[in-house]
Amino acid sequence: MNEVQLPMWAEILIAIFVLGGATIAFLGSLGLMRLKSYFERVHAPSIIATMGCWLIMWATFVFFSATGQGLALHALLIAVFIAVTVPITTIFLMRAALFRARRAGRDVPPSVSRVVPNQPQAEEASSAESETPNK
């Protein structure tokens, strides 16, 4: 492999970006490990994945630009894809977990939807039986 000598400013900038991204990813892992409930744990990896990815993307961008290999647009496309998909996925996972928690009768905020009832399954079954008219 050809060894390319980078300018000192590029090496320092790349090191800062990579160490920053690694530190943020490590802190997100600690948050994932230490927090107790699913609803608390889901935020750490989603925010960290986006922030850490952007720092690593900037390091990649600076490295390829400084070595003369052109702009690293592939890294930018990966970062944009992650920045778009991670929050959407997190929202879907949170909604599914809230739906399951409501159905199980756990103490979670009530639904504001008119489609999904706020009652757990056991209460729904008893209320459905009481609402049926006797013929």
N, C-alpha and C positions, 0 to 999 in steps of 0.2 A: 504494500500500500504506500502510495506517495504521501510523505509527511509534509503538510502545509503549515508554514509558520504564520500564526495569526498575530495581529497587532495586540499589544498589551491591553488596550481599552476593550477590545472584543473579548479577550479571554476573561477579563474581570466581569464584564457585563453578562457573558454566558454563565459564568460561575454563580453570579448573584441570582440570575433567573432560575438556574437548575436547583441551587440550594433552597431558594424560596419555594419553588414548586414541591420539592421533596419534603420540606418542613411543613408546609400546609397539608400535604397528603398524610404525613405522620400524625399531625394534630387531628385530622379528620378520622383517622383510624383509632386514635385514643378516644375520641368522642363516641365513635361507634361501639367501642368496647365498654366504656364506662357508663353510658346512659342506660336507664332501666327499661323503659317501655318502648314499644315499636314506634310510637308517635314521636318520641324524643330522638330515637336513633336514626330515623329516616332523613333528618335534615343534614346531619354531619356529612355523610358521603355525597349527597347531592350538591351541596355548596362547594365542598372541597374538590370534587371531581372537576367542576367548572373552573374554579380559581387555579388549582394546580395545573390543569391542562393548559390554561392560557399562559402561565409562566413558562412552562416547558415549550409551548409553541413559540414564544418570543425568543427563547434560547436557540431553538432550531432555526428560526428565521434569521437571527443575527449570525449564527455559525455559517449557514449556507451562503448568506450574502457576503460575509467577510472572506470566505474562501474563494470567492469568484465563481461559484457554481450557479449563480443567478438567484432570483427570488424564490424562496421556499413556499410557494403557494399551496403545496400539498399539506403542509403543516397548518396553514390558515384554514383550509377546508375542513380538516379534521377537528380543529378547535371550534369552528362555527357549527359543525354537525353536533358536537358534544354540547355546546352551549344551547342549542335548540332542543335536543332530544332529552337531556337529563331533567330539566324542570317539568317537561310534559310527562315523562315517565313517573317522576316523583308524585305529581298530582294524581295520576291514575292509581298508583299504589296506595296513596293516602286515602283516596275515596273508597277503594275496595276495602281497606282496613276499617274505615269508619262504618261502612255498610255492614261488615261482618260483626263489628263490636256492637252496633245497634241491634242487630238481629239476635245477638247472644244476650242482650239485656245489660250490657256494661254501662258504666256511668261515663258517657261521652256527650258532647254537645248534640242537641237535637238537629234533625234534618230540616232544612228549609224548603225541601222539595215537596211538591204535592203528589209526586209519583211514588215516592218511597215513604211508607208509613213510619212513624216514630216508635211504634210499639214492637217489643220483641215477639218472637214466634209464639211463645206460650200464651201470651196475652192475646195475640191475634186469633189463635184457635178458639179460645174461650169467648172472645167477643164475637166471632163469626157465628158460633153456635147460639149465642144469646140473641143475635140479630135475625136469625132465620125465623120467619113466622110459623106458628103452629097451625096446621090445617085441620 
